[in-house]
Amino acid sequence: MNVDKKKKLQWQAEEVEDHVRDLKKKENEAMYLVQDIARLHQRQREVLNEILYYSKGTHAERSATIELEDLEQEQHSIMRHFEEGQEELHVLSKSEQRKQEQLQEDLLLLQRKEKEEQDAEN
Protein backbone atom coordinates (compact mmCIF):
# COMPACT_ATOMS: atom_id res chain seq x y z
CA MET A 1 0.00 0.00 0.00
CA ASN A 2 2.72 2.47 0.98
CA VAL A 3 4.66 1.62 -2.18
CA ASP A 4 1.66 2.53 -4.35
CA LYS A 5 1.09 5.71 -2.39
CA LYS A 6 4.79 6.56 -2.63
CA LYS A 7 4.81 6.05 -6.40
CA LYS A 8 1.67 8.13 -6.75
CA LEU A 9 3.16 10.96 -4.69
CA GLN A 10 6.40 10.83 -6.68
CA TRP A 11 4.46 10.94 -9.94
CA GLN A 12 2.31 13.85 -8.72
CA ALA A 13 5.38 15.74 -7.51
CA GLU A 14 7.07 15.28 -10.88
CA GLU A 15 3.96 16.41 -12.73
CA VAL A 16 3.65 19.54 -10.60
CA GLU A 17 7.37 20.23 -10.96
CA ASP A 18 7.02 20.07 -14.76
CA HIS A 19 4.01 22.38 -14.58
CA VAL A 20 5.90 24.87 -12.40
CA ARG A 21 8.81 24.80 -14.85
CA ASP A 22 6.44 25.46 -17.75
CA LEU A 23 4.77 28.33 -15.89
CA LYS A 24 8.13 29.95 -15.12
CA LYS A 25 9.10 29.60 -18.78
CA LYS A 26 5.84 31.29 -19.78
CA GLU A 27 6.46 34.09 -17.28
CA ASN A 28 9.86 34.74 -18.87
CA GLU A 29 8.43 34.57 -22.39
CA ALA A 30 5.70 37.04 -21.44
CA MET A 31 8.29 39.45 -20.06
CA TYR A 32 10.28 39.35 -23.32
CA LEU A 33 7.11 39.77 -25.34
CA VAL A 34 6.17 42.87 -23.36
CA GLN A 35 9.65 44.29 -23.95
CA ASP A 36 9.36 43.60 -27.69
CA ILE A 37 5.97 45.30 -27.84
CA ALA A 38 7.34 48.30 -25.94
CA ARG A 39 10.21 48.60 -28.44
CA LEU A 40 7.78 48.35 -31.36
CA HIS A 41 5.56 51.06 -29.89
CA GLN A 42 8.62 53.23 -29.29
CA ARG A 43 9.63 52.87 -32.94
CA GLN A 44 6.09 53.70 -34.09
CA ARG A 45 6.12 56.74 -31.80
CA GLU A 46 9.40 57.91 -33.32
CA VAL A 47 8.04 57.57 -36.87
CA LEU A 48 4.84 59.42 -35.99
CA ASN A 49 6.81 62.19 -34.29
CA GLU A 50 8.94 62.53 -37.40
CA ILE A 51 5.78 62.76 -39.52
CA LEU A 52 4.48 65.43 -37.15
CA TYR A 53 7.71 67.40 -37.51
CA TYR A 54 7.68 67.36 -41.31
CA SER A 55 3.95 67.87 -41.73
CA LYS A 56 3.44 71.03 -39.67
CA GLY A 57 0.37 72.91 -40.84
CA THR A 58 -0.93 70.14 -43.10
CA HIS A 59 -3.70 67.56 -42.91
CA ALA A 60 -1.06 64.86 -42.34
CA GLU A 61 -0.12 66.57 -39.07
CA ARG A 62 -3.64 66.08 -37.71
CA SER A 63 -3.70 62.44 -38.85
CA ALA A 64 -0.31 61.76 -37.26
CA THR A 65 -1.46 63.40 -34.02
CA ILE A 66 -4.55 61.19 -33.91
CA GLU A 67 -2.51 58.08 -34.69
CA LEU A 68 -0.02 59.00 -31.97
CA GLU A 69 -2.83 59.39 -29.43
CA ASP A 70 -4.34 56.07 -30.53
CA LEU A 71 -0.93 54.42 -30.23
CA GLU A 72 -0.57 55.67 -26.66
CA GLN A 73 -4.01 54.34 -25.71
CA GLU A 74 -3.29 51.01 -27.39
CA GLN A 75 0.04 50.69 -25.60
CA HIS A 76 -1.53 51.42 -22.19
CA SER A 77 -4.28 48.90 -22.85
CA ILE A 78 -1.87 46.19 -24.00
CA MET A 79 0.47 46.76 -21.07
CA ARG A 80 -2.42 46.63 -18.61
CA HIS A 81 -3.61 43.32 -20.07
CA PHE A 82 -0.10 41.87 -20.03
CA GLU A 83 0.44 42.98 -16.45
CA GLU A 84 -2.83 41.36 -15.41
CA GLY A 85 -1.89 38.18 -17.25
CA GLN A 86 1.59 38.15 -15.74
CA GLU A 87 0.13 38.58 -12.26
CA GLU A 88 -2.28 35.69 -12.81
CA LEU A 89 0.55 33.55 -14.15
CA HIS A 90 2.70 34.46 -11.15
CA VAL A 91 -0.09 33.59 -8.69
CA LEU A 92 -0.68 30.28 -10.47
CA SER A 93 3.04 29.53 -10.44
CA LYS A 94 3.28 30.24 -6.70
CA SER A 95 0.24 28.05 -6.05
CA GLU A 96 1.79 25.19 -8.02
CA GLN A 97 5.09 25.64 -6.18
CA ARG A 98 3.29 25.34 -2.84
CA LYS A 99 1.52 22.25 -4.14
CA GLN A 100 4.86 20.80 -5.21
CA GLU A 101 6.41 21.53 -1.81
CA GLN A 102 3.46 19.88 -0.06
CA LEU A 103 3.73 16.78 -2.23
CA GLN A 104 7.46 16.55 -1.56
CA GLU A 105 6.82 16.95 2.15
CA ASP A 106 4.17 14.21 2.05
CA LEU A 107 6.61 11.98 0.21
CA LEU A 108 9.30 12.59 2.84
CA LEU A 109 6.85 11.81 5.63
CA LEU A 110 5.85 8.60 3.90
CA GLN A 111 9.49 7.61 3.45
CA ARG A 112 10.19 8.29 7.14
CA LYS A 113 7.17 6.21 8.09
CA GLU A 114 8.39 3.34 5.92
CA LYS A 115 11.83 3.55 7.47
CA GLU A 116 10.37 3.55 10.98
CA GLU A 117 8.25 0.50 10.11
CA GLN A 118 11.31 -1.28 8.73
CA ASP A 119 13.33 -0.38 11.83
CA ALA A 120 10.52 -1.66 14.05
CA GLU A 121 10.47 -4.96 12.17
CA ASN A 122 14.20 -5.44 12.74
Backbone hydrogen bonds, N-H to C=O, Kabsch-Sander energy under -0.5 kcal/mol:
donor,donor_aa,acceptor,acceptor_aa,energy
5,K,1,M,-2.4
6,K,2,N,-2.7
7,K,3,V,-2.6
8,K,4,D,-2.4
9,L,5,K,-2.6
10,Q,6,K,-2.6
11,W,7,K,-2.7
12,Q,8,K,-2.7
13,A,9,L,-2.7
14,E,10,Q,-2.4
15,E,11,W,-2.4
16,V,12,Q,-2.6
17,E,13,A,-2.3
18,D,14,E,-2.4
19,H,15,E,-2.2
20,V,16,V,-2.8
21,R,17,E,-2.4
22,D,18,D,-2.4
23,L,19,H,-2.5
24,K,20,V,-2.5
25,K,21,R,-2.1
26,K,22,D,-2.3
27,E,23,L,-2.3
28,N,24,K,-2.2
29,E,25,K,-2.6
30,A,26,K,-2.6
31,M,27,E,-1.9
32,Y,28,N,-2.1
33,L,29,E,-2.3
34,V,30,A,-2.4
35,Q,31,M,-2.0
36,D,32,Y,-2.4
37,I,33,L,-2.5
38,A,34,V,-2.4
39,R,35,Q,-2.2
40,L,36,D,-2.4
41,H,37,I,-2.8
42,Q,38,A,-2.2
43,R,39,R,-2.3
44,Q,40,L,-2.5
45,R,41,H,-2.7
46,E,42,Q,-2.2
47,V,43,R,-2.2
48,L,44,Q,-2.7
49,N,45,R,-2.4
50,E,46,E,-2.0
51,I,47,V,-2.4
52,L,48,L,-2.6
53,Y,49,N,-2.2
54,Y,50,E,-2.2
55,S,51,I,-1.3
56,K,53,Y,-0.7
58,T,55,S,-2.2
61,E,55,S,-0.6
62,R,58,T,-0.9
63,S,59,H,-2.0
64,A,60,A,-2.7
65,T,61,E,-2.2
66,I,62,R,-2.3
67,E,63,S,-2.7
68,L,64,A,-2.4
69,E,65,T,-2.2
70,D,66,I,-2.7
71,L,67,E,-2.5
72,E,68,L,-2.1
73,Q,69,E,-2.1
74,E,70,D,-2.8
75,Q,71,L,-2.8
76,H,72,E,-2.3
77,S,73,Q,-2.4
78,I,74,E,-2.9
79,M,75,Q,-2.7
80,R,76,H,-2.2
81,H,77,S,-2.3
82,F,78,I,-2.7
83,E,79,M,-2.7
84,E,80,R,-2.3
85,G,81,H,-2.6
86,Q,82,F,-3.0
87,E,83,E,-2.3
88,E,84,E,-2.3
89,L,85,G,-2.5
90,H,86,Q,-2.6
91,V,87,E,-2.6
92,L,88,E,-2.5
93,S,89,L,-2.5
94,K,90,H,-2.6
95,S,91,V,-2.3
96,E,92,L,-2.5
97,Q,93,S,-2.3
98,R,94,K,-2.3
99,K,95,S,-2.1
100,Q,96,E,-2.6
101,E,97,Q,-2.7
102,Q,98,R,-2.4
103,L,99,K,-2.4
104,Q,100,Q,-2.4
105,E,101,E,-2.4
106,D,102,Q,-2.7
107,L,103,L,-2.3
108,L,104,Q,-2.3
109,L,105,E,-2.5
110,L,106,D,-2.3
111,Q,107,L,-2.4
112,R,108,L,-2.5
113,K,109,L,-2.4
114,E,110,L,-2.5
115,K,111,Q,-2.4
116,E,112,R,-2.7
117,E,113,K,-2.5
118,Q,114,E,-2.4
119,D,115,K,-2.8
120,A,116,E,-2.4
121,E,117,E,-1.6
122,N,118,Q,-1.4
